[in-house]
């Protein structure tokens, strides 16, 4: 990605460690995905690439598993 940014003047990559609460991610396997920025100015990035879709589905499944684990651990701690 860094090589692309150096090679193409119109390619920009911004990485942050902050969670973006005004964004939503949607993906459906074998169909595609959406990344939506809901605050003003709003923006939508849609993709149908098989690799991008699979990566987004895997990411969202992993996030769901982490949330489920956190919920289960919270329940176990409250029982102590």
PDB file of N, CA, C and O in Angstrom:
ATOM      1  N   UNK A   1       0.826  -1.186   0.000  1.00  0.00           N
ATOM      2  CA  UNK A   1       0.000   0.000   0.000  1.00  0.00           C
ATOM      3  C   UNK A   1       0.870   1.249   0.000  1.00  0.00           C
ATOM      4  O   UNK A   1       0.552   2.245  -0.650  1.00  0.00           O
ATOM      5  N   UNK A   2       1.960   1.181   0.732  1.00  0.00           N
ATOM      6  CA  UNK A   2       2.850   2.343   0.759  1.00  0.00           C
ATOM      7  C   UNK A   2       3.468   2.579  -0.623  1.00  0.00           C
ATOM      8  O   UNK A   2       3.652   3.724  -1.035  1.00  0.00           O
ATOM      9  N   UNK A   3       3.784   1.507  -1.326  1.00  0.00           N
ATOM     10  CA  UNK A   3       4.341   1.651  -2.677  1.00  0.00           C
ATOM     11  C   UNK A   3       3.328   2.292  -3.617  1.00  0.00           C
ATOM     12  O   UNK A   3       3.686   3.112  -4.462  1.00  0.00           O
ATOM     13  N   UNK A   4       2.051   1.912  -3.465  1.00  0.00           N
ATOM     14  CA  UNK A   4       1.006   2.522  -4.288  1.00  0.00           C
ATOM     15  C   UNK A   4       0.877   4.007  -3.991  1.00  0.00           C
ATOM     16  O   UNK A   4       0.697   4.814  -4.903  1.00  0.00           O
ATOM     17  N   UNK A   5       0.968   4.367  -2.719  1.00  0.00           N
ATOM     18  CA  UNK A   5       0.844   5.769  -2.336  1.00  0.00           C
ATOM     19  C   UNK A   5       2.001   6.591  -2.900  1.00  0.00           C
ATOM     20  O   UNK A   5       1.807   7.740  -3.297  1.00  0.00           O
ATOM     21  N   UNK A   6       3.191   6.019  -2.937  1.00  0.00           N
ATOM     22  CA  UNK A   6       4.342   6.728  -3.495  1.00  0.00           C
ATOM     23  C   UNK A   6       4.256   6.829  -5.019  1.00  0.00           C
ATOM     24  O   UNK A   6       4.688   7.816  -5.615  1.00  0.00           O
ATOM     25  N   UNK A   7       3.692   5.793  -5.632  1.00  0.00           N
ATOM     26  CA  UNK A   7       3.649   5.736  -7.086  1.00  0.00           C
ATOM     27  C   UNK A   7       2.547   6.591  -7.699  1.00  0.00           C
ATOM     28  O   UNK A   7       2.742   7.196  -8.753  1.00  0.00           O
ATOM     29  N   UNK A   8       1.376   6.646  -7.034  1.00  0.00           N
ATOM     30  CA  UNK A   8       0.231   7.351  -7.599  1.00  0.00           C
ATOM     31  C   UNK A   8      -0.137   8.554  -6.736  1.00  0.00           C
ATOM     32  O   UNK A   8      -0.385   8.410  -5.539  1.00  0.00           O
ATOM     33  N   UNK A   9      -0.171   9.722  -7.332  1.00  0.00           N
ATOM     34  CA  UNK A   9      -0.453  10.959  -6.597  1.00  0.00           C
ATOM     35  C   UNK A   9      -1.873  11.001  -6.043  1.00  0.00           C
ATOM     36  O   UNK A   9      -2.117  11.665  -5.036  1.00  0.00           O
ATOM     37  N   UNK A  10      -2.812  10.307  -6.679  1.00  0.00           N
ATOM     38  CA  UNK A  10      -4.202  10.362  -6.230  1.00  0.00           C
ATOM     39  C   UNK A  10      -4.569   9.205  -5.302  1.00  0.00           C
ATOM     40  O   UNK A  10      -5.745   9.022  -4.987  1.00  0.00           O
ATOM     41  N   UNK A  11      -3.584   8.423  -4.858  1.00  0.00           N
ATOM     42  CA  UNK A  11      -3.829   7.311  -3.928  1.00  0.00           C
ATOM     43  C   UNK A  11      -3.480   7.787  -2.529  1.00  0.00           C
ATOM     44  O   UNK A  11      -2.343   8.181  -2.267  1.00  0.00           O
ATOM     45  N   UNK A  12      -4.446   7.751  -1.639  1.00  0.00           N
ATOM     46  CA  UNK A  12      -4.229   8.211  -0.271  1.00  0.00           C
ATOM     47  C   UNK A  12      -4.667   7.131   0.702  1.00  0.00           C
ATOM     48  O   UNK A  12      -5.734   6.537   0.543  1.00  0.00           O
ATOM     49  N   UNK A  13      -3.855   6.880   1.693  1.00  0.00           N
ATOM     50  CA  UNK A  13      -4.145   5.885   2.710  1.00  0.00           C
ATOM     51  C   UNK A  13      -3.999   6.547   4.070  1.00  0.00           C
ATOM     52  O   UNK A  13      -2.947   7.104   4.385  1.00  0.00           O
ATOM     53  N   UNK A  14      -5.043   6.487   4.868  1.00  0.00           N
ATOM     54  CA  UNK A  14      -5.022   7.070   6.201  1.00  0.00           C
ATOM     55  C   UNK A  14      -5.328   5.981   7.215  1.00  0.00           C
ATOM     56  O   UNK A  14      -6.371   5.333   7.135  1.00  0.00           O
ATOM     57  N   UNK A  15      -4.441   5.777   8.154  1.00  0.00           N
ATOM     58  CA  UNK A  15      -4.633   4.785   9.202  1.00  0.00           C
ATOM     59  C   UNK A  15      -4.786   5.503  10.532  1.00  0.00           C
ATOM     60  O   UNK A  15      -4.032   6.426  10.842  1.00  0.00           O
ATOM     61  N   UNK A  16      -5.763   5.077  11.311  1.00  0.00           N
ATOM     62  CA  UNK A  16      -5.937   5.636  12.637  1.00  0.00           C
ATOM     63  C   UNK A  16      -6.124   4.491  13.622  1.00  0.00           C
ATOM     64  O   UNK A  16      -6.571   3.406  13.249  1.00  0.00           O
ATOM     65  N   UNK A  17      -5.785   4.734  14.855  1.00  0.00           N
ATOM     66  CA  UNK A  17      -6.008   3.748  15.893  1.00  0.00           C
ATOM     67  C   UNK A  17      -7.357   3.942  16.545  1.00  0.00           C
ATOM     68  O   UNK A  17      -7.753   3.176  17.424  1.00  0.00           O
ATOM     69  N   UNK A  18      -8.062   4.972  16.108  1.00  0.00           N
ATOM     70  CA  UNK A  18      -9.348   5.315  16.710  1.00  0.00           C
ATOM     71  C   UNK A  18     -10.482   4.568  16.024  1.00  0.00           C
ATOM     72  O   UNK A  18     -10.464   4.345  14.813  1.00  0.00           O
ATOM     73  N   UNK A  19     -11.461   4.190  16.822  1.00  0.00           N
ATOM     74  CA  UNK A  19     -12.661   3.553  16.271  1.00  0.00           C
ATOM     75  C   UNK A  19     -13.574   4.645  15.704  1.00  0.00           C
ATOM     76  O   UNK A  19     -13.797   5.671  16.347  1.00  0.00           O
ATOM     77  N   UNK A  20     -14.088   4.420  14.522  1.00  0.00           N
ATOM     78  CA  UNK A  20     -14.960   5.382  13.865  1.00  0.00           C
ATOM     79  C   UNK A  20     -16.411   5.011  14.132  1.00  0.00           C
ATOM     80  O   UNK A  20     -16.952   4.114  13.486  1.00  0.00           O
ATOM     81  N   UNK A  21     -17.044   5.695  15.076  1.00  0.00           N
ATOM     82  CA  UNK A  21     -18.413   5.363  15.449  1.00  0.00           C
ATOM     83  C   UNK A  21     -19.456   5.845  14.442  1.00  0.00           C
ATOM     84  O   UNK A  21     -20.620   5.455  14.527  1.00  0.00           O
ATOM     85  N   UNK A  22     -19.055   6.681  13.499  1.00  0.00           N
ATOM     86  CA  UNK A  22     -20.011   7.178  12.514  1.00  0.00           C
ATOM     87  C   UNK A  22     -19.979   6.343  11.227  1.00  0.00           C
ATOM     88  O   UNK A  22     -20.523   6.754  10.202  1.00  0.00           O
ATOM     89  N   UNK A  23     -19.347   5.184  11.288  1.00  0.00           N
ATOM     90  CA  UNK A  23     -19.242   4.323  10.119  1.00  0.00           C
ATOM     91  C   UNK A  23     -19.980   3.012  10.348  1.00  0.00           C
ATOM     92  O   UNK A  23     -20.130   2.550  11.479  1.00  0.00           O
ATOM     93  N   UNK A  24     -20.431   2.433   9.260  1.00  0.00           N
ATOM     94  CA  UNK A  24     -21.098   1.138   9.325  1.00  0.00           C
ATOM     95  C   UNK A  24     -20.511   0.240   8.241  1.00  0.00           C
ATOM     96  O   UNK A  24     -20.201   0.691   7.138  1.00  0.00           O
ATOM     97  N   UNK A  25     -20.367  -1.032   8.576  1.00  0.00           N
ATOM     98  CA  UNK A  25     -19.834  -2.014   7.639  1.00  0.00           C
ATOM     99  C   UNK A  25     -20.915  -3.051   7.360  1.00  0.00           C
ATOM    100  O   UNK A  25     -21.557  -3.552   8.284  1.00  0.00           O
ATOM    101  N   UNK A  26     -21.111  -3.366   6.103  1.00  0.00           N
ATOM    102  CA  UNK A  26     -22.088  -4.375   5.701  1.00  0.00           C
ATOM    103  C   UNK A  26     -21.413  -5.301   4.689  1.00  0.00           C
ATOM    104  O   UNK A  26     -20.692  -4.841   3.803  1.00  0.00           O
ATOM    105  N   UNK A  27     -21.648  -6.595   4.825  1.00  0.00           N
ATOM    106  CA  UNK A  27     -21.101  -7.537   3.853  1.00  0.00           C
ATOM    107  C   UNK A  27     -21.986  -8.766   3.778  1.00  0.00           C
ATOM    108  O   UNK A  27     -22.564  -9.192   4.778  1.00  0.00           O
ATOM    109  N   UNK A  28     -22.086  -9.327   2.597  1.00  0.00           N
ATOM    110  CA  UNK A  28     -22.804 -10.575   2.386  1.00  0.00           C
ATOM    111  C   UNK A  28     -21.926 -11.431   1.491  1.00  0.00           C
ATOM    112  O   UNK A  28     -21.552 -11.031   0.388  1.00  0.00           O
ATOM    113  N   UNK A  29     -21.604 -12.621   1.992  1.00  0.00           N
ATOM    114  CA  UNK A  29     -20.732 -13.522   1.242  1.00  0.00           C
ATOM    115  C   UNK A  29     -21.271 -13.748  -0.158  1.00  0.00           C
ATOM    116  O   UNK A  29     -22.478 -13.877  -0.362  1.00  0.00           O
ATOM    117  N   UNK A  30     -20.369 -13.795  -1.112  1.00  0.00           N
ATOM    118  CA  UNK A  30     -20.680 -14.035  -2.525  1.00  0.00           C
ATOM    119  C   UNK A  30     -21.465 -12.903  -3.186  1.00  0.00           C
ATOM    120  O   UNK A  30     -21.853 -13.024  -4.347  1.00  0.00           O
ATOM    121  N   UNK A  31     -21.707 -11.793  -2.459  1.00  0.00           N
ATOM    122  CA  UNK A  31     -22.459 -10.679  -3.033  1.00  0.00           C
ATOM    123  C   UNK A  31     -21.598  -9.423  -3.085  1.00  0.00           C
ATOM    124  O   UNK A  31     -21.346  -8.896  -4.169  1.00  0.00           O
ATOM    125  N   UNK A  32     -21.142  -8.934  -1.931  1.00  0.00           N
ATOM    126  CA  UNK A  32     -20.346  -7.724  -1.891  1.00  0.00           C
ATOM    127  C   UNK A  32     -20.440  -7.059  -0.538  1.00  0.00           C
ATOM    128  O   UNK A  32     -20.944  -7.637   0.425  1.00  0.00           O
ATOM    129  N   UNK A  33     -19.952  -5.849  -0.478  1.00  0.00           N
ATOM    130  CA  UNK A  33     -19.957  -5.145   0.793  1.00  0.00           C
ATOM    131  C   UNK A  33     -20.081  -3.647   0.632  1.00  0.00           C
ATOM    132  O   UNK A  33     -19.908  -3.096  -0.455  1.00  0.00           O
ATOM    133  N   UNK A  34     -20.388  -3.001   1.750  1.00  0.00           N
ATOM    134  CA  UNK A  34     -20.510  -1.545   1.811  1.00  0.00           C
ATOM    135  C   UNK A  34     -19.786  -1.040   3.044  1.00  0.00           C
ATOM    136  O   UNK A  34     -19.846  -1.652   4.110  1.00  0.00           O
ATOM    137  N   UNK A  35     -19.110   0.067   2.890  1.00  0.00           N
ATOM    138  CA  UNK A  35     -18.582   0.822   4.021  1.00  0.00           C
ATOM    139  C   UNK A  35     -19.262   2.180   3.930  1.00  0.00           C
ATOM    140  O   UNK A  35     -19.130   2.876   2.923  1.00  0.00           O
ATOM    141  N   UNK A  36     -19.989   2.561   4.978  1.00  0.00           N
ATOM    142  CA  UNK A  36     -20.791   3.783   4.955  1.00  0.00           C
ATOM    143  C   UNK A  36     -20.334   4.717   6.056  1.00  0.00           C
ATOM    144  O   UNK A  36     -20.259   4.327   7.221  1.00  0.00           O
ATOM    145  N   UNK A  37     -20.028   5.950   5.687  1.00  0.00           N
ATOM    146  CA  UNK A  37     -19.743   7.009   6.663  1.00  0.00           C
ATOM    147  C   UNK A  37     -21.023   7.819   6.793  1.00  0.00           C
ATOM    148  O   UNK A  37     -21.487   8.431   5.831  1.00  0.00           O
ATOM    149  N   UNK A  38     -21.591   7.812   8.003  1.00  0.00           N
ATOM    150  CA  UNK A  38     -22.914   8.386   8.181  1.00  0.00           C
ATOM    151  C   UNK A  38     -22.913   9.864   8.538  1.00  0.00           C
ATOM    152  O   UNK A  38     -23.927  10.540   8.360  1.00  0.00           O
ATOM    153  N   UNK A  39     -21.799  10.377   9.037  1.00  0.00           N
ATOM    154  CA  UNK A  39     -21.774  11.793   9.400  1.00  0.00           C
ATOM    155  C   UNK A  39     -21.557  12.646   8.146  1.00  0.00           C
ATOM    156  O   UNK A  39     -21.152  12.144   7.097  1.00  0.00           O
ATOM    157  N   UNK A  40     -21.830  13.921   8.278  1.00  0.00           N
ATOM    158  CA  UNK A  40     -21.711  14.857   7.160  1.00  0.00           C
ATOM    159  C   UNK A  40     -20.251  15.223   6.943  1.00  0.00           C
ATOM    160  O   UNK A  40     -19.571  15.531   7.922  1.00  0.00           O
ATOM    161  N   UNK A  41     -19.743  15.208   5.758  1.00  0.00           N
ATOM    162  CA  UNK A  41     -20.373  14.741   4.530  1.00  0.00           C
ATOM    163  C   UNK A  41     -20.361  13.210   4.493  1.00  0.00           C
ATOM    164  O   UNK A  41     -19.347  12.581   4.797  1.00  0.00           O
ATOM    165  N   UNK A  42     -21.478  12.632   4.126  1.00  0.00           N
ATOM    166  CA  UNK A  42     -21.581  11.179   4.103  1.00  0.00           C
ATOM    167  C   UNK A  42     -20.857  10.621   2.875  1.00  0.00           C
ATOM    168  O   UNK A  42     -20.638  11.319   1.885  1.00  0.00           O
ATOM    169  N   UNK A  43     -20.499   9.353   2.974  1.00  0.00           N
ATOM    170  CA  UNK A  43     -19.813   8.699   1.868  1.00  0.00           C
ATOM    171  C   UNK A  43     -20.139   7.212   1.911  1.00  0.00           C
ATOM    172  O   UNK A  43     -20.399   6.654   2.977  1.00  0.00           O
ATOM    173  N   UNK A  44     -20.124   6.580   0.749  1.00  0.00           N
ATOM    174  CA  UNK A  44     -20.370   5.146   0.643  1.00  0.00           C
ATOM    175  C   UNK A  44     -19.306   4.554  -0.276  1.00  0.00           C
ATOM    176  O   UNK A  44     -19.053   5.066  -1.366  1.00  0.00           O
ATOM    177  N   UNK A  45     -18.691   3.469   0.185  1.00  0.00           N
ATOM    178  CA  UNK A  45     -17.747   2.714  -0.622  1.00  0.00           C
ATOM    179  C   UNK A  45     -18.342   1.328  -0.810  1.00  0.00           C
ATOM    180  O   UNK A  45     -18.513   0.590   0.161  1.00  0.00           O
ATOM    181  N   UNK A  46     -18.656   0.968  -2.039  1.00  0.00           N
ATOM    182  CA  UNK A  46     -19.253  -0.334  -2.340  1.00  0.00           C
ATOM    183  C   UNK A  46     -18.257  -1.163  -3.126  1.00  0.00           C
ATOM    184  O   UNK A  46     -17.521  -0.637  -3.961  1.00  0.00           O
ATOM    185  N   UNK A  47     -18.233  -2.458  -2.857  1.00  0.00           N
ATOM    186  CA  UNK A  47     -17.325  -3.333  -3.587  1.00  0.00           C
ATOM    187  C   UNK A  47     -17.967  -4.690  -3.805  1.00  0.00           C
ATOM    188  O   UNK A  47     -18.795  -5.139  -3.013  1.00  0.00           O
ATOM    189  N   UNK A  48     -17.573  -5.329  -4.886  1.00  0.00           N
ATOM    190  CA  UNK A  48     -18.079  -6.648  -5.212  1.00  0.00           C
ATOM    191  C   UNK A  48     -16.963  -7.644  -5.448  1.00  0.00           C
ATOM    192  O   UNK A  48     -17.216  -8.802  -5.781  1.00  0.00           O
ATOM    193  N   UNK A  49     -15.715  -7.192  -5.274  1.00  0.00           N
ATOM    194  CA  UNK A  49     -14.574  -8.069  -5.456  1.00  0.00           C
ATOM    195  C   UNK A  49     -14.658  -9.258  -4.502  1.00  0.00           C
ATOM    196  O   UNK A  49     -14.920  -9.086  -3.311  1.00  0.00           O
ATOM    197  N   UNK A  50     -14.438 -10.449  -5.019  1.00  0.00           N
ATOM    198  CA  UNK A  50     -14.526 -11.662  -4.223  1.00  0.00           C
ATOM    199  C   UNK A  50     -13.563 -11.608  -3.023  1.00  0.00           C
ATOM    200  O   UNK A  50     -13.946 -11.954  -1.905  1.00  0.00           O
ATOM    201  N   UNK A  51     -12.324 -11.179  -3.255  1.00  0.00           N
ATOM    202  CA  UNK A  51     -11.338 -11.124  -2.170  1.00  0.00           C
ATOM    203  C   UNK A  51     -11.708 -10.086  -1.114  1.00  0.00           C
ATOM    204  O   UNK A  51     -11.594 -10.346   0.084  1.00  0.00           O
ATOM    205  N   UNK A  52     -12.147  -8.925  -1.553  1.00  0.00           N
ATOM    206  CA  UNK A  52     -12.553  -7.881  -0.600  1.00  0.00           C
ATOM    207  C   UNK A  52     -13.769  -8.330   0.205  1.00  0.00           C
ATOM    208  O   UNK A  52     -13.836  -8.103   1.413  1.00  0.00           O
ATOM    209  N   UNK A  53     -14.727  -8.964  -0.463  1.00  0.00           N
ATOM    210  CA  UNK A  53     -15.923  -9.439   0.221  1.00  0.00           C
ATOM    211  C   UNK A  53     -15.564 -10.490   1.265  1.00  0.00           C
ATOM    212  O   UNK A  53     -16.033 -10.424   2.401  1.00  0.00           O
ATOM    213  N   UNK A  54     -14.736 -11.455   0.886  1.00  0.00           N
ATOM    214  CA  UNK A  54     -14.324 -12.484   1.839  1.00  0.00           C
ATOM    215  C   UNK A  54     -13.584 -11.898   3.028  1.00  0.00           C
ATOM    216  O   UNK A  54     -13.798 -12.323   4.163  1.00  0.00           O
ATOM    217  N   UNK A  55     -12.719 -10.929   2.780  1.00  0.00           N
ATOM    218  CA  UNK A  55     -11.987 -10.289   3.872  1.00  0.00           C
ATOM    219  C   UNK A  55     -12.941  -9.558   4.814  1.00  0.00           C
ATOM    220  O   UNK A  55     -12.781  -9.630   6.033  1.00  0.00           O
ATOM    221  N   UNK A  56     -13.928  -8.857   4.263  1.00  0.00           N
ATOM    222  CA  UNK A  56     -14.876  -8.122   5.096  1.00  0.00           C
ATOM    223  C   UNK A  56     -15.753  -9.083   5.894  1.00  0.00           C
ATOM    224  O   UNK A  56     -16.001  -8.846   7.077  1.00  0.00           O
ATOM    225  N   UNK A  57     -16.222 -10.150   5.277  1.00  0.00           N
ATOM    226  CA  UNK A  57     -17.038 -11.141   5.979  1.00  0.00           C
ATOM    227  C   UNK A  57     -16.230 -11.759   7.123  1.00  0.00           C
ATOM    228  O   UNK A  57     -16.747 -11.905   8.230  1.00  0.00           O
ATOM    229  N   UNK A  58     -14.980 -12.120   6.873  1.00  0.00           N
ATOM    230  CA  UNK A  58     -14.132 -12.701   7.915  1.00  0.00           C
ATOM    231  C   UNK A  58     -13.914 -11.709   9.053  1.00  0.00           C
ATOM    232  O   UNK A  58     -13.967 -12.086  10.224  1.00  0.00           O
ATOM    233  N   UNK A  59     -13.671 -10.450   8.716  1.00  0.00           N
ATOM    234  CA  UNK A  59     -13.481  -9.418   9.744  1.00  0.00           C
ATOM    235  C   UNK A  59     -14.731  -9.263  10.605  1.00  0.00           C
ATOM    236  O   UNK A  59     -14.640  -9.225  11.832  1.00  0.00           O
ATOM    237  N   UNK A  60     -15.892  -9.174   9.972  1.00  0.00           N
ATOM    238  CA  UNK A  60     -17.135  -8.987  10.723  1.00  0.00           C
ATOM    239  C   UNK A  60     -17.460 -10.207  11.582  1.00  0.00           C
ATOM    240  O   UNK A  60     -17.957 -10.058  12.699  1.00  0.00           O
ATOM    241  N   UNK A  61     -17.186 -11.410  11.078  1.00  0.00           N
ATOM    242  CA  UNK A  61     -17.411 -12.613  11.882  1.00  0.00           C
ATOM    243  C   UNK A  61     -16.489 -12.629  13.098  1.00  0.00           C
ATOM    244  O   UNK A  61     -16.909 -13.011  14.191  1.00  0.00           O
ATOM    245  N   UNK A  62     -15.246 -12.220  12.916  1.00  0.00           N
ATOM    246  CA  UNK A  62     -14.301 -12.148  14.030  1.00  0.00           C
ATOM    247  C   UNK A  62     -14.743 -11.120  15.070  1.00  0.00           C
ATOM    248  O   UNK A  62     -14.647 -11.372  16.271  1.00  0.00           O
ATOM    249  N   UNK A  63     -15.221  -9.974  14.616  1.00  0.00           N
ATOM    250  CA  UNK A  63     -15.710  -8.948  15.550  1.00  0.00           C
ATOM    251  C   UNK A  63     -16.920  -9.457  16.329  1.00  0.00           C
ATOM    252  O   UNK A  63     -17.050  -9.185  17.523  1.00  0.00           O
ATOM    253  N   UNK A  64     -17.799 -10.191  15.663  1.00  0.00           N
ATOM    254  CA  UNK A  64     -18.969 -10.753  16.338  1.00  0.00           C
ATOM    255  C   UNK A  64     -18.548 -11.769  17.397  1.00  0.00           C
ATOM    256  O   UNK A  64     -19.092 -11.784  18.501  1.00  0.00           O
ATOM    257  N   UNK A  65     -17.572 -12.623  17.053  1.00  0.00           N
ATOM    258  CA  UNK A  65     -17.074 -13.607  18.025  1.00  0.00           C
ATOM    259  C   UNK A  65     -16.462 -12.926  19.233  1.00  0.00           C
ATOM    260  O   UNK A  65     -16.671 -13.369  20.363  1.00  0.00           O
ATOM    261  N   UNK A  66     -15.707 -11.855  19.015  1.00  0.00           N
ATOM    262  CA  UNK A  66     -15.113 -11.121  20.140  1.00  0.00           C
ATOM    263  C   UNK A  66     -16.190 -10.504  21.021  1.00  0.00           C
ATOM    264  O   UNK A  66     -16.074 -10.527  22.246  1.00  0.00           O
ATOM    265  N   UNK A  67     -17.234  -9.956  20.416  1.00  0.00           N
ATOM    266  CA  UNK A  67     -18.327  -9.360  21.189  1.00  0.00           C
ATOM    267  C   UNK A  67     -19.061 -10.432  21.982  1.00  0.00           C
ATOM    268  O   UNK A  67     -19.414 -10.206  23.140  1.00  0.00           O
ATOM    269  N   UNK A  68     -19.297 -11.596  21.380  1.00  0.00           N
ATOM    270  CA  UNK A  68     -19.961 -12.692  22.082  1.00  0.00           C
ATOM    271  C   UNK A  68     -19.120 -13.178  23.255  1.00  0.00           C
ATOM    272  O   UNK A  68     -19.652 -13.450  24.331  1.00  0.00           O
ATOM    273  N   UNK A  69     -17.810 -13.287  23.054  1.00  0.00           N
ATOM    274  CA  UNK A  69     -16.918 -13.719  24.122  1.00  0.00           C
ATOM    275  C   UNK A  69     -16.923 -12.719  25.273  1.00  0.00           C
ATOM    276  O   UNK A  69     -16.969 -13.113  26.439  1.00  0.00           O
ATOM    277  N   UNK A  70     -16.877 -11.434  24.953  1.00  0.00           N
ATOM    278  CA  UNK A  70     -16.901 -10.398  25.989  1.00  0.00           C
ATOM    279  C   UNK A  70     -18.203 -10.464  26.783  1.00  0.00           C
ATOM    280  O   UNK A  70     -18.198 -10.287  28.001  1.00  0.00           O
ATOM    281  N   UNK A  71     -19.301 -10.713  26.108  1.00  0.00           N
ATOM    282  CA  UNK A  71     -20.595 -10.829  26.773  1.00  0.00           C
ATOM    283  C   UNK A  71     -20.608 -12.046  27.698  1.00  0.00           C
ATOM    284  O   UNK A  71     -21.077 -11.953  28.832  1.00  0.00           O
ATOM    285  N   UNK A  72     -20.097 -13.189  27.223  1.00  0.00           N
ATOM    286  CA  UNK A  72     -20.043 -14.400  28.038  1.00  0.00           C
ATOM    287  C   UNK A  72     -19.151 -14.197  29.265  1.00  0.00           C
ATOM    288  O   UNK A  72     -19.511 -14.598  30.371  1.00  0.00           O
ATOM    289  N   UNK A  73     -18.004 -13.582  29.067  1.00  0.00           N
ATOM    290  CA  UNK A  73     -17.109 -13.332  30.198  1.00  0.00           C
ATOM    291  C   UNK A  73     -17.726 -12.396  31.214  1.00  0.00           C
ATOM    292  O   UNK A  73     -17.567 -12.585  32.420  1.00  0.00           O
ATOM    293  N   UNK A  74     -18.426 -11.391  30.731  1.00  0.00           N
ATOM    294  CA  UNK A  74     -19.109 -10.453  31.640  1.00  0.00           C
ATOM    295  C   UNK A  74     -20.145 -11.185  32.466  1.00  0.00           C
ATOM    296  O   UNK A  74     -20.276 -10.927  33.662  1.00  0.00           O
ATOM    297  N   UNK A  75     -20.893 -12.105  31.843  1.00  0.00           N
ATOM    298  CA  UNK A  75     -21.894 -12.885  32.557  1.00  0.00           C
ATOM    299  C   UNK A  75     -21.254 -13.783  33.603  1.00  0.00           C
ATOM    300  O   UNK A  75     -21.785 -13.911  34.707  1.00  0.00           O
ATOM    301  N   UNK A  76     -20.133 -14.405  33.285  1.00  0.00           N
ATOM    302  CA  UNK A  76     -19.448 -15.265  34.244  1.00  0.00           C
ATOM    303  C   UNK A  76     -18.901 -14.457  35.427  1.00  0.00           C
ATOM    304  O   UNK A  76     -18.979 -14.892  36.576  1.00  0.00           O
ATOM    305  N   UNK A  77     -18.355 -13.290  35.134  1.00  0.00           N
ATOM    306  CA  UNK A  77     -17.822 -12.437  36.207  1.00  0.00           C
ATOM    307  C   UNK A  77     -18.940 -11.981  37.137  1.00  0.00           C
ATOM    308  O   UNK A  77     -18.754 -11.933  38.353  1.00  0.00           O
ATOM    309  N   UNK A  78     -20.086 -11.651  36.581  1.00  0.00           N
ATOM    310  CA  UNK A  78     -21.202 -11.196  37.427  1.00  0.00           C
ATOM    311  C   UNK A  78     -21.737 -12.313  38.318  1.00  0.00           C
ATOM    312  O   UNK A  78     -22.337 -12.045  39.359  1.00  0.00           O
ATOM    313  N   UNK A  79     -21.520 -13.572  37.910  1.00  0.00           N
ATOM    314  CA  UNK A  79     -21.974 -14.697  38.722  1.00  0.00           C
ATOM    315  C   UNK A  79     -21.037 -14.974  39.910  1.00  0.00           C
ATOM    316  O   UNK A  79     -21.413 -15.684  40.842  1.00  0.00           O
ATOM    317  N   UNK A  80     -19.838 -14.421  39.876  1.00  0.00           N
ATOM    318  CA  UNK A  80     -18.876 -14.659  40.966  1.00  0.00           C
ATOM    319  C   UNK A  80     -19.227 -13.904  42.222  1.00  0.00           C
ATOM    320  O   UNK A  80     -18.514 -14.002  43.221  1.00  0.00           O
TER     321      UNK A  80
END
